[in-house]
Amino acid sequence: MPSKPPIHSDHYPQSYYFATANALEPQPKLTEHIKVDVCIIGGGFSGINTAIELAQKGFSVALLEAKRIGWGASGRNGGELIRGIGHNVEQFRNEIGAEGVQAIHEMGFEAVDIVKNRIKQHNIDCNLQMGYCDLAIKPRHMTELEADYQEMVAQGRGEGFTLLHKHQIKEVIGSDCYSGALVDMNSGHLHPLNLALGEARVARALGVQMFEYSAATKIIKGQRPTVITEQGQVDCQYVVLAGNAYIGHKLESYVGGKVLPAGSYLLATEPLTQAQCDEIIPKNMAFADLRIDLDYFHLSQDNRLLFGGLCTYSGKDPKDINAALRPNLEKVFPQLKGVKIDYEWGGMIGIGANRLPQIGRLPDCPNILYAQAYAGHGVNATHMAAKLISEALTAQAERFDIFDKVQHMTFPGGPTFRSPMLAAGMLYHRFKDLF
């Protein structure tokens, strides 16, 4: 196995994605004073795609990344492109109304289309493969999947969806752990770091100025905000905060206090034989189960099993990712017991208290916008957030305002105590998953 540098070093983690990344084109460090229309803080999917959307509309854009492009969750995640935005959107009906709830449901499908269209339009090499399954473990999971399926059929969105019961599950997965599945051929999986790198090339071709190792250290608010870095500064008309779990409480406490960094981790096996692949995942789909503490997995282009999960809310990484996550892999696929693990890695995703993406403006400075807290569904939701921000900056803020109306709780206790408090709260939800 390759050596394992610290997960949170300044360099890309030694993940499978890094090992198979397309050209890693370094970007300069900001060392001067520049002026643009929009300064974006964060070089992941949210920031890159906001830059693309705005540059296409004629804005001049500078993007500041504290580490490398795609260094955070965008380049480390499970690589699953799944429909839907938020969890239990019905809970927000009193704040955004029935039309707002329906709009978010529709955006959950649109978000996937944005990603697919961007890949196709710009010929981005990121191994996109369609086909995804939600997996039921408990009877109530199957009830939820049946309700989802019936609702989509009633809305005329049933094409590409198939409900599988226990006796049919072997059609898609060689595991005895599940009681049913909802197949979605409109969702799928991809290589997330190569998607981020490909989109960054698109942004640069549109004239976006990108800077790496250029962390924003201070924002001076005003009619024309100024973003300060260690060796430079950006004067602009608008600022977009797109750092998600890595934005930091110190840079902007209003945004930082509403998102909790939670750890998620992955393994990549050695390449499997074609016979093994056909046995465990015969149709090359991606999967996730419906538990709070879920497993998610799919095959890579070179026939490795990429298996993730083990979400932690304590702020601490496991000492040995392989030892912690392998039992889950071997429970799902006992036929792979003892398989060699070539890569193990992890990173931080952003989670809010209500698990709806947080997209809005700062109350004290409306020309500073933000997007964060995708709760593990960021591949699609980031792209939708980018489109909504670009709409808001071109006087088409109706859909942006749906999200901006939702009140998001600030985690109590500040940076020191909010992780242990949420960890305790998540124990309750894990306990509920037992029944």
N, C-alpha and C positions, 0 to 999 in steps of 0.2 A: 504494500500500500504506500502511496506517496506520503511524505512527511506532512504533519498536520500543524501548520502555523495557527496562532490564536484566531478564533472565529472572527474577532472584531479588530484585526490589524488593519493597517492602511491599504493593504493589498487585497486583491480578490482572494476569496477562500479557495483552497485546493479541492474544488468541487468537480463533479463530472462535467458540469457546464463549462467551467473554466478550462478544463483539459481539452474540450472539444469546441472551444469558441472560435468564431471566425476572426478576422483581423482585429486585434485590439489596438486601435489607433489612439495614441496618447494625445491629450488636449493640453494647451498651455495653462499655466497658472496666471491668474489675474494679477498684474503688477502695475496697473495704471488706472487713471480716472477716465471712465467712459460714460456716455450718455445714450440711453435707449428709451423706447416707449415702455417696455416691460422687462423687469428683472425677475427671473424664476429661480427659486432656491430649491435645489434637489434635482439630481440627474437620473431619476428612475422613470418608470412608465408615465407617472403623472406629469413630471416636469418636461420630459422629452416631447410627449404628445401635446401638451399645452403649447410648447414652443412651435410645433408643426402647425397646429390649428391657427395660431395667431400669425405666424409668418405667412401662411397662405392667404391671410386677410390683410396683409400689408403692414403689419406691425414690425418694428425693429425689436429684436429680442436678444437678451443676454441670459445665459443659464450658468448658475454657479453650483458646482458639485464639490462637497467636502473631501471625497475620496476619488473614486473612478466612476465613469459612466456605468450605470447598472450594478454598482457595488453592493447595494442593499438588497431588500427583498425582491426587487425586480429581476435581479440576476441570480437569485438563489432559490426561488420558490418551486413548488411542485410542478409547474409548467402545465397546469390544467386550465383550459379556457372553457368556462362553464357559464351558462345562462344565469341571469338573476342578479339583482342588486339588493343588498340588505337581507335581514332575517326577520320574518314575521312583520312585513310592512303594514299589515292591518293595524298594528298597535299605534300607528301615527295618524289614523283617520281623523281624530279630533283636531289635530294640528294642521293637516294639509287637505282634509276633505276626501271624498270619494274620488274626485277627479285627480287629485295628487297621488293617491294610492295607485290608481290605474296607470297614471303616467310613469311611475317608477317601475311597475310591472312591464310596461312596454319598453322602457329604457333597458331593462335587463336583457331583452332580446337584441335590441339595437346595438348594445355595447359589444356583443360578440360579432355582429356584422361589421362594426367599425374595425375591429382587429383583423378579421378575415379580408376585408377590402383593402386595408393598408398593406397587408402582406402581399396580396395579389397585385395591387397597383404598382408597388415599388419592387416587386420580385425579391422580397426579403427571404433569405435562406435560413429558415428556423424550424424545419422538420414538422410543419403543421400536419396533423393527422386527425381526421374527424372520427367521432365516436366516443361517448362517455356514458357511464352508468352511475346513478345513485343506488346505493346498496342498503337493503333493509336487514337489520339484525333482529329486531323485536317486532311483535305483532303491530304495535302502534306505529312503527316506522312504515310498515306496509300500508296501513290505513292512510298515513300521510301521503305516500306515493300515489295511491289510488285516487285520493282527492285532488292532488296536483294534476294527474293525468286527465281526470274528468273535467277539471276547470279549463285546461288547455284545449281539450276537444271542444268544449262549449264555446270558447272564444275563437275557434277556427284556427288554432295553432297546433293541432295534433299531428301534423305531418312530420315524420322523422322520429316520433316517439312510440315506444312499445313497452307495455307493462308485462313483466315476466314474473310468474309465480315460482315457488320453490322447485317444482318438478321441471321447470324450464331454464333454471339458472345456469346449468352446465353449458348452455348455448354460448354464453359469454365469459364465464369464469370457472376455472377448475378449483373451486374451494367449496367446502361444506359449511362455511361460517354464516351463510346468508339465507334468508327466507324469501327473498324476492329482489327485484330490481326494476328501475325505470330507465330504459335505454333512451338516450338523446343523441341522435346522429347529427344534430346541429351544433353540438359542443364537441370538444376534443382536447388534444394535448399538443405541446410544442416545446421548443428549446427556448426558455425565457431570456437567457443572456444574449443569445444570438438575435432574438427579436429586439431587445433593447439596443444592441449595437447597430442593428440594421436601421432602426428608427432614428438613431442618433445621426447616422449618415444622411438620412432624408432631411433631418432638421438642418444640418450644416449646409447641404446643397441649397436650402431655401434661404440661406444667409444668417442663420442663427449663430451667434458667437457663444461657444462653449468653453468653459474653464473648469479644469480639474484641480484638486488639492487647493480649492479656493473657498473655504468655509466662510459663510456669513457669520460675522461676530457681533454685529449690531445693526439695527434698522432705525434710522432717524425718520420718524413719521412726519407727514406734512402734505401739502398740496402736491409736491413732487418729492416723494420719499428718496432717501439715500441708503443704499446697502453698503456696509463697510466690511471689507475682508482684511486679512493680515497685511497684504501689500497693495491693496487697491480699493476702489469704490465704484459703485454704479449709481448714477442719478437717473431717475426714471419717473414715469407717470403712474405706473402700477407695479405692485409687487405681488407675486404668487408664491405662497408657501407650499412646497410640495415635498417636504422631507419626511412626512409620515412618521413612522416610529422613531426616526433619527432626528426630528426637527429640534428637539431639546426645549426644556422648560425655560432655560435662561434666555434664549433668543426671543421668544414670544410666549409669555406665560398663558395667555388666553387660549392659544391653540395647543401648546405643549401640555397643559393640564387636562386636556380632554381626550388624549390618546395614551394608551398604555402599550409599551413595547412588550410583546409576548414572544417567546422563543418557539420556533418550529424547526424540525430537523429531518434530514434525509440520508438514506443509504443508496448506493449504486452497486449492484452485484457485478461480478465478472460477467462477460458475455455468455449468455445461455445458448444451448443448442436450439436449433429450430424445433426439435421435438419437444423440448421443455417449454418453449414459448407457446407452441400450439396447445400444450396441455393446460397451462395456467391462464393464458389470455388468448384464446383462439382467434379473436377478431381485432386484436391490437387496439383495444379501447382504453380509456382512462377510467379510474374508479375512485369513489369516496363513499364511506358509509355515513350514516346520519347521526352518529353520536356527537356529543360536545367534544369529546376527546378522540377525534376521528382518525382513521387510517386513510391514506390516499396513495395511489400508485398507478404506474403504467410502464410500458416497455419503451426503451430508448430506440433510436434508429439502428443502433448496433446490437440490439437484443439484450441489453441489460435490463433488469428490473430496477426501476427507481421507486423506492418505497419511503413514504414520509409520514410524519405524525408527531406524537409525543409533545404536544403543545404545552409549554410551561409558562406560568404567570408569576413566578417568583423573582424573575430577573436574573436567575442563575442558569447557566448552561450545564447539561450533564457532563460528568467527568469523562465518560466514555460513551459516545453516541452509538457506536456499534453494539455495545453490551446492553444499552438501554432500549434500543429499537429492534434489534434482531428477534427477540421473543415474539413481538407483534408480527413481524414478517413470517416467521416460521409457524405461527398459529394460523395465519391466513393460508399460507402455502406450505404445509408440512413436507411436501415432496421436495422442497428446496432446503431442507434442514442441513446445516453445515456448509451451505454455499459460500464461496469466497466473496468477501466484500472488498471492492477496490477503492471506493470513495465514501467518505462520511463528512457531512457538513451541516451547518444550520445558520440561522439568522433571526432577525426580529421582524415580526409583522405588527401592524398597528391595529389595536382594537379599542373601540369606544364602548361605553356602558350599555348602549342600546343596540349595538352591532349594525347600525346604519352608517354608511359613509358620511363623513362630515364635509360638506361643501358649502362655503359661505364667505362672508366678508367680516373683517374685524369691526366690532361696534364703534370703536373710537377712531377708526381710520378706514372708511369704506373703499379706498383705493388699494387696500391690501386684502387679497383674496386667499383662500386656502382650500386644500383638498387632502383628505387623509382618512385613516381608520377604516380600511376596507375589510377587516376581519377575515383575512385569508382568501378573499375572492377578488384580489386586486388585478389580475391579468385583464379582465374585461372592465371592471368598474373604474380603473384608472383612466382608461381611454374615454369612457363616457364622461367622467369628471372633466377631462381636458376639453372636450367639446362644449360642455356646459359653461366653463369659464370663458371660452372664446365667444360664446353666444352672449354672455353677460357683458363683455367688454365691447360688444358691437350693438348694444341697445336691444338685445333680444333675450331678456333675462327671465322670461316666464318659467322655464324649466329649472334654471339655476335657483330661482326663488322658492321653488317647492322644497328643495333641500335646506335652503337658508332659513326657512320658517321653523324647522325642527329644533327644539331646545335640547342641547347636549349637556349632560352632567359633567362638571369638573370633578375629577377624582379627588377625594379628600386626602389630606395628609401630605400633599406635595410630593415631589419626586421620591423622597425617602420611604414613605409609608404606603403609597398607593398600590405598589405591586403586591406586598403581603396582604393587603385588604382584599384586592381582587382575587388573589390566589385562594383566600378563604371562601370568598363568594363562589368561585368556580367549583369548589369541593361540593357545594350543595347541588349544582347542576350535574356533576358527575355521579353523585348519589342517586339523583333522579333517573339517570341513564341505566341504573341497575334494574329498573322495573319497567 
